[in-house]
Amino acid sequence: MNNQFFLVRSSIFAVVCCLLVLTPHQLIAKETALMSSAPPLASKKPISSNQQWAKWILSQVETLPSLKAMESGTLVANEQRNAMRQPLFNPELGAFYTDKDDEEYGVIVSQKIDWFDKRSAKAQLGQVDYELVSLSKVLQTENKLSDALLAYIEYSMAKQLLAIAKKQETLLTQLASDLKLREDAGDVGRSDAEMAYLSLLQNLQQISLTEIRYRKAQANLKKTLNSHSISFYPDSSVWINSLDKIDISNYFEKGLTIQVAKKELEQSISQAKIAHLNKKVNPTIGVGAGRDGRDNTILFEISIPLNVRNNYSSEYRASLEKVNQTEFELKEEQRLLKNEIQLTLNNYEQLKQRVLSWQKLTSSRLKASQKLLDKQWRSGDITTSDHLFSLRQRTDTLIADIELTAEMQKAWIEWLLSTSQVRAWLKNLSLITEQVKPILHRV
């Protein structure tokens, strides 16, 4: 019994010693490791902030009327596809009567024959039209999601910049108040107080411009996401992605713009085929029965259109030129997409490296800089002008950090858009479940 007590006491002592030498960050990591190794308390997995954010973006965009209109357009194209599969000509029923000594009358059923199988050509065109509308819907969804994400980034940036401007206003107002007291006590001169007031006035102008930017970003958020605010925030890690070993040649033919251009070429070829068939004539055959006086008669007739006044050659030549046009448009889309993919990849990689380097250089320096500057100014180690200049530098650094991070995030969305991966990326995030992490907003 004593040995067991000794072992337990020794274990407790060892644990306490370990905790005393661990830093707060190490304690948090230790706690996280212990939590991850423990069995789950419930069978239902917690929803991560990234998952909630991705689902929210997808659901908001899907409710936009423009996408609802595209869904209706797909239904219209489907019905038109079914219509173009139907027979081209219906049979006709005719009757005749001749008033003479021996009455002549009868009925006849006639049918125009689709001699060159124009029905199959139109059915093929209907299928291509439907596939083109479906592809256009997917492409528009990609563009809408991209616009929504860019609006989110702009709104988030404007909100942070506005918070910085208001915090700067509070600091300068407090500084002006302290200078007034120190001026009355004779510690500082009138010029120091005036300098603080001038900085405060300059900051008021900055706040006004930042508020305008924020309201525009909010209006754009309402336009693209149908929301005046952001319901969920992702973890900052979603914007840091490795593209070092990516083979961009795989995306040259898979891009939605290329697929749409190829489908438009296929559509123009189908239309040219139909224009060629329109030059050919389809005969009409009819059979019937009648009576001529006392005699029964059997009727047979055949008619063939004569393309004399209009042989539809101009329409056919126009359709061939349309094929040439869409071929050149496809080549142009391929050329532009190749350049766009390479550009967006380079932009994102360079901006990502800049952001990581910036965070490494400034993260530890900005945390205590404000309190240090205030302490040095109150103790008289720095002048009021130096204090104001340092505050301005600190604010500019915070603003630069936010704007640089936002540019990197925009570059990531532009890369996804150029490679047609916006919806796939959000879908992947919405399906990933991980432990919920608190979102830290840098201000």
C-alpha positions in Angstrom: 0.0 0.0 0.0 2.8 2.4 0.9 4.6 1.6 -2.4 1.5 2.4 -4.4 1.1 5.7 -2.5 4.7 6.5 -3.2 4.3 5.8 -6.9 1.2 7.9 -7.2 2.9 10.8 -5.3 5.9 10.5 -7.5 3.8 10.6 -10.7 1.9 13.7 -9.5 5.2 15.4 -8.7 6.6 14.6 -12.1 3.5 16.0 -13.9 3.7 19.2 -11.9 7.4 19.6 -12.7 6.6 19.2 -16.4 3.8 21.7 -16.3 6.1 24.3 -14.6 8.7 24.1 -17.3 6.2 24.2 -20.2 5.4 27.5 -21.9 1.7 28.5 -22.3 1.9 27.5 -26.0 3.3 24.1 -25.1 0.6 23.7 -22.5 -2.1 24.4 -25.1 -0.4 21.9 -27.5 -0.2 19.3 -24.8 -3.8 19.8 -23.9 -4.8 19.5 -27.6 -2.8 16.3 -27.9 -4.5 14.8 -24.9 -7.9 15.9 -26.1 -7.3 14.3 -29.6 -6.2 11.0 -28.0 -9.2 10.8 -25.8 -12.3 9.0 -27.0 -15.2 11.3 -28.4 -17.9 12.1 -25.9 -20.6 12.0 -28.6 -21.0 10.2 -31.9 -21.8 13.4 -33.8 -18.7 15.2 -35.1 -18.4 18.9 -34.4 -18.7 21.2 -37.4 -15.6 23.3 -38.1 -15.6 27.0 -38.8 -14.3 26.3 -42.3 -17.1 23.8 -42.9 -19.8 26.3 -41.7 -18.3 29.1 -43.7 -18.1 27.1 -46.9 -21.7 25.8 -46.5 -22.9 29.3 -45.9 -21.2 30.7 -49.0 -22.6 27.9 -51.1 -26.1 28.2 -49.7 -26.2 32.0 -50.1 -25.1 32.0 -53.7 -27.5 29.2 -54.6 -30.4 31.4 -53.5 -29.5 34.2 -55.9 -32.3 34.8 -58.5 -29.8 34.8 -61.3 -28.9 31.1 -60.6 -32.6 30.3 -60.2 -33.1 31.8 -63.6 -30.3 29.6 -65.0 -32.0 26.5 -63.5 -35.2 27.5 -65.3 -33.2 28.0 -68.5 -31.9 24.5 -68.1 -35.5 23.2 -67.9 -36.4 25.2 -71.0 -33.4 23.7 -72.9 -34.5 20.2 -71.8 -38.0 20.7 -73.2 -36.6 22.2 -76.4 -34.3 19.2 -76.7 -37.4 16.9 -76.4 -39.2 19.0 -79.0 -36.3 18.7 -81.5 -36.4 14.9 -81.2 -40.0 14.8 -82.5 -41.0 14.0 -86.1 -40.7 17.0 -88.4 -43.9 16.7 -90.3 -47.4 15.6 -89.4 -49.7 13.9 -91.9 -52.4 16.0 -93.6 -56.0 15.0 -94.4 -57.6 16.5 -97.4 -61.0 16.3 -99.2 -62.3 17.4 -102.5 -65.6 17.7 -104.3 -66.5 18.6 -107.9 -70.0 19.8 -108.8 -70.8 18.4 -112.3 -73.2 16.0 -113.9 -71.3 13.1 -112.5 -70.3 14.1 -109.0 -66.7 13.6 -108.1 -65.5 13.6 -104.5 -62.9 11.9 -102.3 -60.5 12.1 -99.3 -56.7 11.9 -99.4 -54.0 11.5 -96.7 -50.6 13.0 -97.5 -47.3 12.9 -95.7 -44.1 14.9 -96.3 -41.1 12.4 -96.1 -38.0 13.3 -94.2 -35.9 11.9 -97.0 -32.5 13.0 -95.7 -33.0 12.3 -92.0 -33.1 16.0 -90.9 -34.8 14.8 -87.7 -31.7 13.2 -86.5 -29.6 16.3 -87.2 -32.1 18.5 -85.3 -32.1 16.0 -82.4 -28.3 16.2 -82.3 -28.5 20.0 -82.3 -31.0 19.9 -79.4 -28.7 17.8 -77.4 -25.8 20.1 -78.0 -27.9 23.1 -77.1 -28.9 21.5 -73.8 -25.3 20.6 -72.9 -24.2 24.1 -73.7 -26.9 25.6 -71.4 -25.9 23.2 -68.7 -22.2 24.1 -69.1 -23.1 27.8 -69.1 -24.9 27.3 -65.8 -21.9 25.6 -64.2 -19.6 28.4 -65.5 -22.0 31.1 -64.2 -22.1 29.4 -60.8 -18.2 29.5 -60.8 -18.3 33.2 -61.6 -21.0 33.9 -59.0 -19.1 32.0 -56.3 -15.9 33.8 -57.2 -17.6 37.2 -57.1 -19.1 36.3 -53.7 -15.7 35.3 -52.3 -14.0 38.4 -53.6 -16.8 40.5 -52.0 -16.3 38.6 -48.7 -12.6 39.3 -48.8 -13.2 43.0 -49.6 -15.8 43.4 -46.9 -13.6 41.6 -44.3 -10.7 43.9 -45.2 -12.8 47.1 -45.1 -14.2 46.1 -41.7 -10.8 45.6 -40.2 -9.5 48.8 -41.7 -12.5 50.7 -40.3 -11.8 49.2 -36.9 -8.2 50.3 -37.1 -9.2 53.8 -38.1 -11.6 54.1 -35.2 -9.1 52.7 -32.7 -6.6 55.3 -34.0 -9.2 58.0 -33.5 -9.6 56.8 -29.9 -5.9 56.9 -29.3 -5.4 60.3 -30.8 -8.4 61.7 -28.8 -6.9 60.3 -25.6 -3.5 61.7 -26.6 -5.0 65.2 -27.2 -6.7 65.1 -23.9 -3.5 64.1 -22.1 -1.6 66.8 -23.9 -4.1 69.4 -22.8 -3.6 68.3 -19.2 0.2 68.3 -19.5 0.0 71.7 -21.3 -1.9 73.2 -18.4 0.7 71.7 -16.0 3.5 73.2 -18.1 5.1 69.9 -19.1 4.6 70.4 -22.9 4.3 73.3 -25.2 1.4 74.5 -27.3 2.9 73.1 -30.5 2.7 69.5 -29.2 -1.0 69.9 -28.5 -1.6 71.5 -31.9 0.3 68.6 -33.6 -2.0 66.1 -31.9 -5.1 67.9 -33.0 -3.8 68.1 -36.6 -3.2 64.3 -36.5 -6.7 63.8 -35.2 -8.2 65.9 -38.0 -6.2 63.9 -40.6 -7.4 60.7 -39.0 -11.1 61.9 -39.3 -10.6 62.3 -43.0 -9.2 58.8 -43.2 -12.1 57.4 -41.2 -14.6 59.1 -43.7 -12.8 57.5 -46.6 -12.7 54.1 -44.9 -16.4 54.3 -44.0 -17.2 54.9 -47.7 -15.1 51.9 -48.6 -16.8 49.8 -46.0 -20.3 50.8 -47.2 -19.4 50.0 -50.8 -18.0 46.6 -49.7 -21.2 46.0 -47.7 -23.4 46.8 -50.7 -21.3 44.5 -52.9 -21.7 41.8 -50.2 -25.4 42.2 -50.4 -25.3 42.0 -54.2 -23.2 38.9 -54.4 -24.1 37.0 -51.2 -27.5 38.4 -50.5 -26.3 39.3 -46.9 -25.4 42.6 -45.1 -22.9 40.8 -42.8 -20.8 37.7 -42.5 -22.2 34.8 -40.5 -19.1 32.7 -40.4 -15.4 33.2 -40.7 -12.9 30.6 -41.9 -9.6 29.8 -40.3 -6.7 31.7 -41.9 -5.1 28.4 -42.9 -7.6 27.9 -45.8 -5.8 30.6 -47.7 -2.4 29.0 -47.4 -2.1 26.3 -50.0 0.9 24.5 -51.6 1.0 24.6 -55.4 4.7 23.8 -55.8 4.2 20.4 -57.6 1.1 21.4 -59.6 1.1 20.6 -63.3 -0.8 23.5 -64.9 -1.0 21.8 -68.3 -3.7 19.5 -66.8 -6.0 22.6 -66.6 -5.6 23.9 -70.1 -8.3 21.6 -71.6 -10.4 21.2 -68.4 -11.3 24.8 -68.0 -15.0 25.6 -68.2 -14.4 28.4 -70.7 -12.7 26.0 -73.0 -15.5 23.4 -72.6 -18.1 26.1 -73.4 -16.1 27.2 -76.4 -15.8 23.6 -77.6 -19.5 23.1 -77.2 -20.2 26.3 -79.1 -18.1 24.9 -82.0 -20.0 21.7 -81.9 -23.2 23.7 -82.0 -22.1 25.7 -85.0 -21.2 22.4 -86.8 -24.6 21.0 -86.1 -26.3 24.2 -87.4 -24.2 24.0 -90.6 -25.3 20.4 -91.1 -29.0 21.5 -90.8 -28.4 24.4 -93.1 -27.0 22.0 -95.7 -30.0 19.7 -95.3 -32.3 22.7 -95.8 -30.9 23.0 -99.4 -32.4 19.6 -100.2 -36.0 19.0 -100.9 -38.4 16.5 -99.2 -41.2 15.0 -101.3 -44.8 14.8 -100.2 -46.7 11.5 -101.0 -50.5 11.2 -100.7 -53.0 8.4 -101.1 -56.8 8.5 -100.9 -60.1 7.1 -102.2 -63.0 8.7 -103.9 -65.9 8.4 -106.3 -66.4 9.6 -109.8 -70.0 9.2 -110.7 -70.7 5.6 -110.2 -67.1 4.5 -110.3 -64.9 4.1 -107.2 -61.5 5.6 -107.5 -58.1 5.3 -105.8 -56.0 8.4 -105.6 -52.2 8.8 -105.5 -50.2 12.0 -105.6 -46.6 13.1 -105.2 -45.2 16.7 -105.0 -41.7 17.9 -104.8 -40.7 21.5 -103.8 -38.7 23.4 -106.4 -35.9 25.5 -104.9 -35.8 27.8 -107.8 -36.3 31.2 -106.3 -34.4 30.4 -103.1 -32.0 27.6 -102.9 -30.8 28.5 -99.3 -27.2 28.6 -100.4 -26.6 31.9 -98.5 -27.7 30.4 -95.2 -25.4 27.4 -95.7 -22.4 29.6 -96.5 -23.2 31.7 -93.4 -23.2 28.6 -91.2 -19.8 27.6 -92.6 -18.4 31.0 -91.7 -19.9 30.6 -88.3 -18.0 27.4 -87.8 -14.7 29.2 -88.8 -15.5 31.9 -86.4 -16.1 29.6 -83.4 -12.9 27.7 -84.2 -10.9 30.9 -83.9 -12.7 31.8 -80.7 -11.8 28.4 -79.3 -8.1 29.0 -80.1 -8.3 32.4 -78.5 -9.9 31.1 -75.4 -7.2 28.4 -75.1 -4.4 31.0 -75.6 -5.9 33.4 -73.0 -6.6 30.7 -70.4 -3.0 29.4 -70.6 -1.7 32.9 -69.9 -4.3 33.4 -67.2 -3.5 30.2 -65.3 0.2 30.9 -65.4 -0.4 34.5 -64.2 -2.7 33.6 -61.3 -0.3 30.8 -60.2 2.7 33.2 -60.1 0.7 35.9 -58.3 -0.6 33.6 -55.6 2.8 32.0 -55.0 4.6 35.3 -54.7 1.9 36.9 -52.5 1.9 33.9 -50.3 5.6 34.1 -49.7 5.3 37.8 -49.0 2.5 37.3 -46.5 4.4 34.5 -44.7 7.6 36.7 -44.5 5.6 39.7 -43.4 3.9 37.8 -40.6 7.3 36.4 -39.5 8.8 39.8 -39.3 5.9 41.8 -37.7 3.8 39.4 -35.6 6.0 39.7 -32.5 6.8 43.4 -33.0 3.3 44.7 -33.2 1.8 43.1 -30.1 3.4 45.3 -27.5 4.5 48.3 -29.7 1.6 50.5 -28.7 2.1 50.2 -25.0 5.8 50.6 -25.4 5.4 53.8 -27.4 2.9 55.2 -24.9 5.2 54.4 -22.0 8.2 56.0 -23.7 6.2 59.2 -24.4 4.9 59.5 -20.9 8.3 59.1 -19.5 9.7 61.7 -21.8 12.0 59.3 -23.7 10.5 60.4 -27.0 9.0 63.7 -28.1 5.3 64.2 -29.1 6.2 64.4 -32.8 8.2 61.2 -32.6 5.3 59.5 -30.7 2.7 60.6 -33.4 5.1 59.5 -36.2 5.6 56.1 -34.5 1.8 55.7 -34.1 1.3 56.5 -37.7 4.0 54.0 -38.7 2.4 51.3 -36.6 -1.0 52.0 -38.1 0.4 51.9 -41.6 2.0 48.6 -40.8 -1.3 47.1 -39.6 -3.1 48.4 -42.7 -0.3 47.0 -45.0 -0.6 43.7 -43.3 -4.4 43.5 -43.8 -4.2 44.7 -47.4 -1.4 42.3 -48.3 -3.2 39.4 -46.8 -6.4 40.3 -48.7 -4.5 40.5 -52.0 -3.1 37.0 -51.4 -6.6 35.8 -50.7 -7.9 37.4 -53.9 -5.0 35.8 -55.8 -6.1 32.4 -54.5 -9.7 32.9 -55.7 -8.4 34.1 -59.1 -6.3 30.9 -59.4 -9.4 28.8 -58.5 -11.5 30.6 -61.0 -8.9 30.3 -63.8 -8.8 26.5 -63.2 -12.5 26.1 -62.6 -12.1 24.9 -59.1 -14.1 27.5 -57.0 -17.1 25.3 -56.3 -15.0 22.2 -55.9 -12.8 23.9 -53.3 -15.8 25.1 -51.3 -17.5 21.7 -51.6 -14.4 20.1 -50.3 -14.2 22.4 -47.3 -17.9 21.9 -46.6 -17.3 18.1 -46.3 -14.2 18.3 -44.1 -15.0 18.0 -40.4 -12.4 19.0 -37.8 -12.1 20.4 -34.4 -13.5 23.9 -34.1 -10.8 26.6 -33.8 -11.5 30.1 -32.6 -11.1 32.8 -35.2 -8.7 35.6 -34.2 -9.4 38.9 -35.9 -6.3 41.1 -36.2 -7.1 44.8 -35.7 
